[in-house]
Amino acid sequence: KCLTVNLLVSMSQFIEMFENVESYCKLEDLISDTFPGEWGSEPISENAIKVIRTTNFTNEGYLDLTDVVTRDIEPKKVVRKKLKQGDTILERSGGTKDNPVGRVVFFDEIGDYLPNNFTQVLRPKESVNPVYLFYALYNSYNLNKAAMRAMASQTTGIQNLSMSDFMAKSIVLPSRDEQNKFEQIYRQADKSKSVIQKALVYLNDIQSDELGKIA
């Protein structure tokens, strides 16, 4: 619940900060590199690398890496497609009844990871703040899921996003200074969320101890 509250605060701040910005740009013009992920094969060699799946996505834009698989993937593909901090990972295939395909998560991890073949990496240009770009896409998805559904086709129960339509999306583009200000707000909200979550874990532990004494 605390995570949801923090995200709602960020969404309202995003709208408040940028609702009067009249500068827009196509997503494809803000991206320096984009590529689909890989799945590879069962790990039997030293080439095994951690692979992020859409099951590691959360609806809040964070990665849950408590269950990450390793796969054998050709070294040249690992070099080409290894994730970098600041990448946005897009769910290009998947979706559910309640959540259309097109969720995004922000990659801010340390270590070597590849995304899987149901995803697409969006790497922003140096002139674009990575956190701002991620959140602009996150906000757009959550405010207009009907538009996301319209960009997808469905086969055998899996929704497949039209990348040409998605890359043609218009993104509100404030100045870099304004983008950086939003990142500061976002980071502070994330830090507050972490403190609250740790406190909740502590309180839950205390409660469990007390219940154990009663039992």
C-alpha positions in Angstrom: 0.0 0.0 0.0 2.8 2.4 0.8 4.4 1.7 -2.6 1.1 2.5 -4.3 0.7 5.8 -2.3 4.2 6.9 -3.3 3.6 6.2 -7.0 0.3 8.1 -6.9 2.1 11.0 -5.4 4.7 10.8 -8.2 1.9 10.6 -10.9 0.2 13.7 -9.5 3.5 15.5 -9.3 4.3 14.5 -12.9 1.0 15.8 -14.2 1.2 19.0 -12.1 4.8 19.7 -13.3 4.2 19.1 -17.0 0.5 19.6 -17.8 1.3 23.0 -19.4 4.4 21.9 -21.4 3.6 22.3 -25.1 6.7 20.7 -26.4 6.3 17.1 -27.6 8.5 14.6 -29.4 8.1 11.2 -30.9 9.5 8.4 -28.6 11.7 7.2 -31.5 13.5 10.6 -31.5 14.4 10.3 -27.8 16.0 6.8 -28.1 19.6 6.2 -28.9 19.3 2.4 -29.1 16.5 -0.2 -28.9 16.5 -3.9 -29.3 14.5 -7.1 -28.3 15.8 -9.4 -25.6 17.0 -13.0 -25.9 16.0 -16.3 -24.3 18.9 -18.6 -25.2 19.0 -22.2 -23.9 19.3 -24.1 -20.7 22.6 -23.2 -18.9 25.3 -25.8 -19.4 28.3 -23.6 -19.9 30.2 -20.6 -18.5 28.2 -18.3 -20.8 25.2 -18.5 -18.5 23.8 -15.0 -17.7 20.9 -13.8 -15.6 17.9 -13.1 -17.8 15.0 -10.8 -16.7 11.5 -12.0 -17.7 8.2 -10.2 -17.7 7.4 -12.2 -14.6 10.1 -10.0 -12.9 8.1 -6.9 -13.8 5.9 -5.2 -11.2 2.9 -3.0 -12.0 4.7 -0.3 -10.1 7.6 0.0 -12.5 10.1 -1.8 -10.3 11.9 -5.1 -11.0 11.4 -8.0 -8.6 14.6 -10.0 -9.0 14.0 -12.5 -6.2 13.5 -15.2 -8.9 15.8 -14.7 -11.8 16.8 -17.5 -14.3 20.1 -18.0 -15.9 20.4 -18.9 -19.6 23.1 -19.7 -22.1 23.3 -16.9 -24.6 25.9 -16.4 -27.3 28.7 -14.1 -26.1 28.3 -11.7 -29.0 24.6 -11.3 -28.1 25.5 -10.7 -24.5 27.9 -7.9 -25.5 25.3 -6.3 -27.7 22.3 -6.6 -25.4 23.5 -6.4 -21.9 21.4 -4.0 -19.9 22.8 -0.7 -18.7 21.7 1.4 -15.7 19.1 3.9 -17.0 17.5 1.5 -19.5 13.8 1.2 -19.7 12.5 -2.3 -20.3 9.3 -2.6 -22.2 6.9 -5.6 -22.2 6.3 -6.1 -25.9 4.6 -9.5 -25.5 2.3 -10.6 -22.7 -0.4 -8.7 -21.0 -3.5 -9.9 -19.0 -7.2 -9.1 -18.9 -6.6 -6.2 -16.5 -3.2 -5.0 -17.7 -2.6 -4.7 -21.4 0.8 -5.4 -22.9 3.2 -2.4 -22.7 4.2 -2.2 -19.1 7.6 -0.6 -18.4 10.2 -1.0 -15.7 13.3 1.0 -14.9 16.6 -0.9 -14.9 18.8 0.5 -12.1 20.7 -2.6 -11.1 24.3 -3.5 -10.6 25.5 -6.6 -12.4 25.2 -8.4 -15.7 21.6 -9.0 -17.0 19.9 -9.5 -20.3 16.2 -9.0 -21.0 14.2 -11.9 -22.4 12.6 -12.2 -25.8 9.2 -10.9 -24.6 10.8 -7.5 -23.9 12.3 -4.6 -25.7 15.1 -2.3 -24.4 14.7 1.5 -24.7 17.9 3.3 -24.2 17.5 7.1 -24.1 19.8 9.6 -25.8 22.2 11.4 -23.5 20.1 14.6 -23.9 17.2 12.8 -22.2 17.0 12.1 -18.4 16.5 8.3 -18.1 14.2 8.5 -15.1 12.1 11.1 -16.7 11.7 9.0 -19.9 10.8 5.9 -17.9 8.2 7.7 -15.9 6.7 9.5 -18.9 6.1 6.0 -20.4 4.9 4.6 -17.1 2.5 7.5 -16.6 1.2 7.2 -20.2 0.5 3.5 -19.8 -1.4 3.8 -16.6 -3.5 6.8 -17.7 -4.6 5.4 -21.0 -4.6 1.6 -21.0 -7.2 1.6 -23.8 -4.7 3.2 -26.1 -2.2 0.5 -25.3 -4.7 -2.2 -26.1 -5.3 -0.5 -29.4 -1.6 -0.9 -30.3 -1.6 -4.7 -29.7 -2.7 -7.7 -31.6 -3.4 -11.0 -29.9 -2.5 -14.6 -30.8 -3.0 -17.7 -28.6 -3.8 -15.5 -25.6 -0.6 -13.4 -25.8 -0.9 -9.7 -26.7 1.9 -8.5 -29.0 2.7 -4.8 -29.1 3.1 -3.0 -32.4 6.6 -1.5 -32.0 6.1 0.9 -34.9 3.0 2.3 -33.2 4.6 2.5 -29.8 7.8 4.2 -31.1 5.6 6.8 -32.8 4.0 7.8 -29.4 4.2 11.5 -28.6 6.1 12.2 -25.3 5.8 15.5 -23.5 9.3 17.0 -23.5 10.1 19.7 -20.9 13.6 21.1 -20.6 16.4 19.0 -19.3 16.5 21.0 -16.1 12.8 20.2 -15.5 13.4 16.5 -16.2 16.2 16.5 -13.7 14.0 18.2 -11.1 11.4 15.4 -11.6 14.1 12.8 -11.1 15.0 14.3 -7.7 11.4 14.1 -6.6 11.1 10.5 -7.9 14.3 9.5 -6.1 13.2 11.1 -2.8 9.8 9.3 -3.0 11.6 6.0 -3.6 13.9 6.6 -0.6 10.9 7.4 1.6 9.2 4.2 0.4 12.2 2.1 1.3 12.3 3.6 4.8 8.5 2.9 5.3 8.8 -0.7 4.0 11.7 -1.4 6.4 9.6 0.0 9.3 6.7 -2.2 8.3 8.9 -5.3 8.2 10.2 -4.4 11.7 6.7 -3.9 13.0 5.5 -7.2 11.5 8.5 -9.0 13.1 7.6 -7.5 16.5 3.9 -8.5 16.1 4.9 -12.0 15.1 7.1 -12.2 18.2 4.3 -11.0 20.5 1.8 -13.5 19.0 4.4 -16.2 19.5 4.6 -15.4 23.2 0.9 -15.5 23.5 0.7 -18.9 21.8 
